[in-house]
Amino acid sequence: MLRWNPPPLGTLKLNCDKAVMNNKLASCGGILRDSYGSFILAFAGLIGRCSVAQAELWAIYHGLRLIKANSSLLV
């Protein structure tokens, strides 16, 4: 069984994922949580047509952009 592993105390953890359909339309999303598992923020959106690898990179990119926009966060 998969299990979420928390980050060190005083930091946050970004988990993100993607989905790509047969027609290559992709979407991504992610969640930022603290070391207690508490919700901090999340995102989700449509990427467009791309490969599975590209969709994964877009998910990471969008997550990092969101963190940068909230620059007081320690991830």
Buried (B, 14 or more C-beta within 10 A) or exposed (E): EEEEEEBEEEEBBBBBEBEBEEEBBBBBBBBBBBEEEEEBBBBEEEBEEBEEEBBBBBBBEBBBEBBEEEEEBEB
